[in-house]
């Protein structure tokens, strides 16, 4: 089923859905909704450059954001095939930033912390 529309009100009361195979529509009572937009990671630009799993997600080393390429870090929806949420993207984005800063420091590109 694919969500087709929600009645325009200040409070959600129902959702109209359409069966994409049969074209039949129906309404489902609902007081809340969560909408996920897509399930395919947007990793085409790095295909063949970093390791991807069989579903197209960037493979990261466990407990980090490090990829198969030194100095390249991944976070968020391109590396998280379990949660795929904005909040986890923000958290792993911070993780990747810290991993990148540490890597740059190890390479001599950053001055020591004050």
For each residue, the residues with C-beta under 8 A, 3 or more apart:
1: 17 18 19 20
2: 17 18 19 20
3: 6 15 16 17 33 35
4: 16 17 18 25
5: 15 16
6: 3 12 14 15 16 33
7: 12 13 14 16
8:
9: 12 13
10:
11: 31
12: 6 7 9 15 30 31 32 33
13: 7 9 29 30 31
14: 6 7 27 28 29 30
15: 3 5 6 12 27 28 30 33
16: 3 4 5 6 7 25 26 27
17: 1 2 3 4 25 26 27 28
18: 1 2 4 23 24 25
19: 1 2 22 23 24 25
20: 1 2 23
21:
22: 19
23: 18 19 20
24: 18 19
25: 4 16 17 18 19
26: 16 17
27: 14 15 16 17
28: 14 15 17
29: 13 14
30: 12 13 14 15 33
31: 11 12 13
32: 12
33: 3 6 12 15 30
34:
35: 3
36: 39 84
37:
38:
39: 36 84
40: 56
41: 55 56 57 58 77 78 79 81
42: 45 77 78
43: 46 47 52 56 57 58 78
44: 47
45: 42
46: 43 49 50 52 58
47: 43 44 52 56
48:
49: 46 69
50: 46 58 59 67 68 69 72 74
51: 58 59 67 68
52: 43 46 47 56 57 58 59
53: 56 57 59 81
54:
55: 41 81
56: 40 41 43 47 52 53
57: 41 43 52 53 78 79 80 81
58: 41 43 46 50 51 52 67 74 78 79
59: 50 51 52 53 67 68 79
60: 64 65 66 67 73 74 79
61: 64 66 67
62:
63:
64: 60 61 95 99
65: 60 73 74 75 79 92 95 96 99
66: 60 61 72 73 99
67: 50 51 58 59 60 61 72 73 74
68: 50 51 59 72
69: 49 50 72
70: 103
71: 100 103 107
72: 50 66 67 68 69
73: 60 65 66 67 96 99 100 103
74: 50 58 60 65 67 78 79 96
75: 65 78 79 80 89 92 93 95 96
76: 79 80 88 89 90 92 93
77: 41 42 80 84 89
78: 41 42 43 57 58 74 75
79: 41 57 58 59 60 65 74 75 76 92
80: 57 75 76 77 83 84 85 88 89 92
81: 41 53 55 57 84
82:
83: 80 88
84: 36 39 77 80 81 88
85: 80 88 89
86: 89 90
87: 90 91
88: 76 80 83 84 85 91 92
89: 75 76 77 80 85 86 92 93
90: 76 86 87 93 94
91: 87 88 94 95
92: 65 75 76 79 80 88 89 95 96
93: 75 76 89 90 96 97
94: 90 91 97 98
95: 64 65 75 91 92 98 99
96: 65 73 74 75 92 93 99 100
97: 93 94 100 101
98: 94 95 101 102
99: 64 65 66 73 95 96 102 103
100: 71 73 96 97 103 104
101: 97 98 104 105 110
102: 98 99 105 106
103: 70 71 73 99 100 106 107
104: 100 101 107 109 110
105: 101 102 108 109 110 112
106: 102 103
107: 71 103 104
108: 105
109: 104 105
110: 101 104 105
111:
112: 105
113:
114:
